[in-house]
Amino acid sequence: MNLLFYGWGANNEQDLIDALTELPGVTLFTYKKELTDYHADSEAAYAIVQLIHKHGIDGLISYDYYPLPSMLCELNHIPYISWVYDCPQYGTYSKTITNSCNHVFNFDRIFAGRLSEYGCPHSIYFPLCSGARIAKAAKRHIGEEKYRADISLVGGLYIEGKNRIRAGLLEGRFSERTKGFLNGIMAAQEKVYGYNFLREVLDETLVEEITEVCELKLSDMYIQDPLGLAADAVGMEVSARERIDALDILSEGLDVDLYTYSELPERLREKKRIRLRGTVSYADGMPAVFANSRINLNITSKTIEHGIPLRVMDILASGGFCLTNYQQGVAELFEDGEELVMYTSMEDLYRKADYYLKHEEERAMIAKKGHEKVMAQFLPEKQLPVLLEKVFPEGIL
């Protein structure tokens, strides 16, 4: 079987390429380019079609969904295999999602169902995986003093320009009614773990104002889902508030290292127990942090309604102890208190962080079991045969 991998610079795409290359019965070809237009990049289109015809390509695979490869696969009657690891991933809103060639694997079960409603012929729930490179990088850095920390959080605070709800509130562009309603539902959603109700409480009037103030409109090439866009925008601000609240509460009595591109909001600037560490590279610095932190936080974006974020898999692949918010997808695949630990409120977060900092052996055992689980089940070489069998049930040999 000849497969073509389209690469655009995803963090762990090399692990996927390596696993596909080593898969028995598969000959892999690659093409890498950031598309200038997701629907109409003539240079990329020409190169991909040439590769399809020259090598008799049986299927094209990529991280995330891109309309142009789907269109080319549809024309050439071969499957397009998309493994989505962003949520939301707005490429999937393209009207090309209904192409018969599409096999879209999504790590969020709820979003996979939504794509089926949009008309995607093969929308499949499928968890993400980490990579051997992450585990190897972590091992190289074990014991390095500069990465040592009690509690670490790697990730943005969602307070920058992409957070259009925050900008609209700060600039006073929402009506008083909408401002009050938004603050109310966001405060409630922040306290609810494992269930996103934002789509249920945003009525048509609110959606219209949010989409207008935040300029939430996709081009005519995309399926129009104003409610979904509005709910995702609100979810980003809920995520920002949750991360800030978590840092605020933890730093009352515990030390936290924050690796981020974000600036600290004013509320956290006087917190002496928060150490701002800047950014780290995905391939090397991030696993070093995970391996040397006694506790690694995962605070899932509210736009992920069910699935396990890649951050959780990477923490465990690095051999780190993961303390994460409750998430249904996590609870389905990992044992709470055995392979990682989940919290269900800010008070629970502080209590569990404090407890596991004081119980070294228990924490180390949980990290070990979590690492073993990921290495046994959630690496590309473990997942890809299962994924490809869903596309090619007759087998790849």
C-alpha positions in Angstrom: 0.0 0.0 0.0 1.3 3.5 -0.9 0.3 6.3 1.4 1.1 10.0 1.1 1.5 12.1 4.2 0.7 15.8 4.0 2.7 17.7 6.6 2.2 21.3 7.6 4.4 21.6 10.7 2.3 19.9 13.4 4.2 19.4 16.6 4.5 15.7 16.6 4.1 14.9 12.9 7.6 13.3 12.6 6.5 10.6 15.1 3.6 9.8 12.8 5.8 9.8 9.7 8.3 7.4 11.4 5.5 5.1 12.6 4.0 5.0 9.1 7.4 4.4 7.5 8.0 1.4 9.7 4.5 -0.1 9.3 4.7 -3.5 7.5 3.0 -3.3 4.1 3.2 0.5 3.8 5.4 2.6 1.5 5.2 6.2 2.6 5.7 9.4 0.6 5.6 12.8 2.1 4.8 16.3 1.0 5.2 19.3 3.3 4.0 22.8 2.8 1.9 25.4 4.7 -1.0 26.1 2.4 -1.4 29.7 1.3 -5.1 29.0 0.8 -6.8 26.0 2.4 -9.0 25.5 -0.6 -6.9 26.8 -3.5 -3.1 26.5 -3.3 -2.1 25.8 -6.9 1.5 24.9 -6.1 0.5 22.4 -3.4 -2.3 21.0 -5.6 0.0 20.3 -8.5 2.6 18.7 -6.3 0.1 16.4 -4.5 -1.6 15.3 -7.8 1.8 14.5 -9.3 2.7 12.3 -6.3 -0.7 10.6 -6.4 -0.3 9.7 -10.1 3.4 8.9 -10.0 3.4 6.5 -7.1 -0.1 5.1 -7.3 -1.1 6.5 -3.9 -3.8 4.5 -2.2 -4.6 7.1 0.5 -3.5 10.5 1.8 -3.1 11.2 5.6 -2.6 14.4 7.6 -2.9 15.8 11.1 -6.0 18.0 11.2 -8.4 18.4 8.3 -7.5 20.4 5.2 -10.0 21.1 2.4 -7.5 21.0 -0.5 -6.2 17.5 0.1 -9.8 16.3 0.5 -10.7 17.8 -2.8 -7.8 16.2 -4.5 -8.5 12.8 -3.0 -12.2 13.1 -4.0 -11.1 13.7 -7.6 -8.7 10.8 -7.6 -11.1 8.4 -5.8 -8.8 7.6 -2.8 -9.4 8.0 0.9 -8.4 11.2 2.7 -7.5 10.3 6.3 -7.5 13.2 8.7 -6.4 12.8 12.4 -7.7 15.9 14.1 -6.0 17.1 17.3 -7.3 20.7 17.5 -10.8 21.4 18.9 -12.4 23.3 17.4 -10.5 22.8 14.1 -12.2 25.2 11.8 -10.9 23.4 8.7 -13.6 20.8 9.4 -16.3 23.5 8.9 -15.4 23.5 5.2 -18.2 22.4 2.9 -15.7 19.8 1.6 -16.3 17.9 4.8 -19.1 16.1 3.0 -16.7 14.6 0.4 -17.2 10.8 0.2 -13.4 10.3 0.5 -13.2 11.7 4.0 -12.3 9.6 7.0 -12.0 12.1 9.8 -10.7 10.8 13.2 -11.4 13.2 16.0 -10.1 12.9 19.6 -13.3 14.5 20.9 -16.3 12.2 20.8 -18.8 15.1 20.9 -17.1 17.0 18.0 -16.9 13.7 16.0 -20.7 13.5 16.3 -21.1 17.1 15.3 -19.1 16.4 12.1 -21.5 13.6 11.3 -24.3 16.0 11.6 -22.5 18.4 9.2 -22.5 15.5 6.7 -19.0 14.0 7.1 -19.4 10.4 5.7 -16.9 8.8 8.1 -16.5 10.8 11.3 -14.8 8.6 13.9 -13.9 9.1 17.6 -10.3 8.2 18.0 -8.0 9.3 20.9 -4.7 11.1 20.3 -1.3 9.7 20.9 2.1 11.0 22.1 5.4 10.0 20.5 8.6 8.2 21.2 10.5 11.4 20.7 8.8 13.0 23.7 9.7 10.0 25.9 13.3 10.1 24.7 13.7 13.8 25.2 12.3 13.6 28.7 14.7 10.8 29.6 17.6 12.9 28.4 16.7 15.8 30.7 15.9 13.9 33.9 17.5 15.5 36.9 18.3 18.9 35.2 18.1 21.5 37.9 16.8 24.3 35.7 13.6 22.4 35.0 12.9 21.3 38.6 9.5 22.5 40.0 6.9 21.6 42.5 4.0 22.4 40.1 4.2 23.4 36.5 1.7 24.6 33.9 2.8 24.7 30.3 0.4 26.6 28.0 -1.3 29.9 27.2 -3.7 31.8 29.4 -6.0 32.6 26.5 -6.0 36.3 27.4 -4.6 37.6 24.1 -6.2 39.0 21.0 -7.8 35.6 19.9 -10.0 35.9 22.9 -12.7 38.1 21.4 -15.1 37.8 24.3 -12.5 39.2 26.7 -11.7 42.0 24.3 -15.4 42.8 23.8 -16.0 42.9 27.6 -13.0 45.0 28.3 -13.8 47.5 25.6 -17.5 47.7 26.6 -18.8 46.6 23.3 -21.5 44.3 24.7 -24.9 45.5 25.9 -25.4 45.5 29.7 -27.9 42.6 29.4 -25.4 40.5 27.4 -22.5 41.4 29.6 -24.4 40.3 32.7 -25.6 37.1 31.1 -22.2 36.2 29.8 -20.6 36.7 33.1 -23.2 34.6 34.8 -23.0 31.6 32.4 -19.2 31.7 32.4 -19.1 31.7 36.2 -21.4 28.7 36.1 -19.6 26.8 33.3 -16.3 27.2 35.1 -17.6 25.3 38.0 -19.0 22.4 35.9 -16.5 19.7 34.9 -17.2 17.1 32.2 -20.2 18.8 30.6 -20.3 21.9 28.4 -23.7 23.5 28.4 -22.9 26.8 26.5 -24.7 25.8 23.3 -27.8 25.2 25.3 -28.0 28.6 27.1 -27.0 30.9 24.2 -30.3 32.0 22.6 -30.6 33.5 19.1 -30.4 37.1 20.3 -27.2 36.5 22.3 -25.6 34.6 19.4 -26.4 37.5 17.0 -24.8 40.0 19.3 -21.7 37.8 20.1 -21.1 37.1 16.4 -21.5 40.8 15.5 -19.3 42.2 18.3 -16.7 39.5 17.9 -16.8 39.4 14.1 -17.4 35.6 14.1 -18.1 34.8 10.5 -16.5 32.3 8.2 -16.3 32.7 4.4 -18.9 31.2 2.0 -16.5 28.2 1.6 -17.5 27.0 5.1 -20.6 25.7 6.8 -22.2 28.5 8.8 -22.7 27.6 12.5 -23.1 30.9 14.4 -24.1 29.1 17.6 -21.0 26.9 17.5 -18.7 29.9 16.8 -20.3 31.9 19.6 -20.1 29.0 22.1 -16.4 28.4 21.3 -15.6 32.1 21.8 -17.3 32.0 25.2 -15.6 28.8 26.0 -12.2 30.3 25.4 -12.9 33.1 28.0 -14.2 30.4 30.4 -10.9 28.6 29.9 -8.9 31.8 30.5 -10.8 32.5 33.8 -10.3 28.9 35.0 -6.5 29.0 34.3 -6.1 32.3 36.1 -8.3 31.1 39.0 -6.2 27.9 39.3 -2.9 29.8 39.4 -4.4 32.3 41.9 -5.6 29.6 44.3 -2.6 27.3 44.1 -0.1 30.2 44.6 -1.7 31.0 47.9 0.3 28.3 49.5 2.2 26.4 46.8 4.9 27.2 44.2 3.9 27.2 40.6 6.1 27.5 37.5 4.2 28.9 34.5 5.6 28.3 31.0 3.7 30.5 28.6 3.8 33.1 25.9 1.2 35.1 27.8 1.8 38.0 30.2 0.5 37.6 33.7 -2.8 39.4 34.2 -2.7 42.2 36.8 -4.4 40.0 39.3 -1.5 37.5 39.4 1.4 40.0 39.1 1.9 40.3 42.8 1.8 36.6 43.5 5.3 35.8 44.7 4.8 32.0 44.4 4.2 32.1 40.6 7.4 32.0 38.6 7.0 33.1 35.0 9.3 30.9 32.9 8.6 32.0 29.3 8.1 29.4 26.6 9.7 26.0 25.9 10.0 24.0 22.7 7.5 21.2 22.1 10.1 18.7 21.1 12.7 19.2 23.9 11.9 21.8 26.5 8.3 20.7 27.2 9.2 17.0 28.0 12.0 18.3 30.1 9.6 20.3 32.2 7.2 17.4 32.5 9.9 14.9 33.6 11.3 17.2 36.3 8.1 18.7 37.7 6.7 16.9 40.7 3.2 17.8 39.5 2.2 18.8 35.9 -1.2 20.6 35.5 -3.5 20.0 32.6 -6.4 22.5 32.5 -8.5 21.5 29.4 -9.9 24.2 27.2 -13.7 24.3 27.5 -13.9 23.9 23.7 -12.8 20.3 24.2 -16.0 18.8 25.5 -15.1 15.1 25.9 -11.7 14.2 24.6 -8.2 13.8 26.1 -6.0 16.7 25.2 -2.6 15.9 23.7 -1.1 17.6 26.7 -2.2 14.8 29.0 -0.7 12.1 26.7 2.6 14.1 26.5 2.9 14.5 30.2 2.4 10.8 30.7 4.8 9.9 27.9 7.4 12.0 29.6 7.0 10.1 32.8 5.4 13.0 34.6 2.7 13.1 37.2 -0.5 14.5 35.6 -3.1 16.4 37.7 -5.9 17.3 35.3 -9.5 18.5 35.5 -12.2 15.9 35.3 -12.9 15.0 31.6 -15.1 12.2 30.5 -12.7 11.0 27.9 -9.9 10.9 30.4 -12.1 8.9 32.9 -12.9 6.4 30.1 -9.3 5.5 29.3 -7.3 6.2 32.5 -7.7 5.2 36.1 -8.1 8.2 38.4 -5.7 7.9 41.3 -3.8 5.1 39.6 -2.5 6.5 36.3 -3.2 10.2 36.8 -5.3 12.3 39.1 -8.4 14.4 38.3 -9.8 17.3 40.2 -13.4 18.5 40.1 -13.2 22.0 41.7 -10.7 24.6 42.6 -10.7 23.5 46.2 -10.2 19.9 45.1 -7.3 21.1 42.9 -5.5 22.7 45.8 -6.2 19.8 48.1 -4.9 17.2 45.7 -1.8 19.3 44.7 -0.9 19.8 48.3 -1.5 16.1 49.1 0.7 14.7 46.3 3.5 17.1 47.0 3.7 15.5 50.4 3.3 11.9 49.3 6.4 11.2 47.1 6.1 7.5 46.7 2.4 7.5 45.8 2.9 10.2 43.3 5.9 8.5 41.7 3.9 5.2 41.4 1.0 7.0 39.7 3.3 8.6 37.2 5.0 5.3 36.5 1.7 3.6 35.8 0.5 6.4 33.6 3.7 6.3 31.6 3.4 2.6 31.1 -0.2 2.9 29.9 0.8 5.5 27.2 3.8 3.6 26.1 1.8 0.4 25.7 -1.3 1.9 24.1 -1.0 5.5 22.9 2.0 5.8 20.6 1.6 6.2 16.8 3.0 2.7 16.2 0.3 1.3 18.5 -2.6 3.4 17.2 -2.0 3.6 13.4 -2.8 -0.1 12.6 -6.1 0.3 14.4 -6.8 3.6 12.6 -5.9 2.3 9.1 -8.0 -0.8 9.6 -11.0 1.4 9.9 -10.2 2.9 6.5 -9.0 -0.3 4.8 -10.9 -3.1 6.5 -9.5 -5.5 3.9 -6.0 -4.9 5.3 -3.0 -2.9 4.3 -0.9 -5.7 2.9 
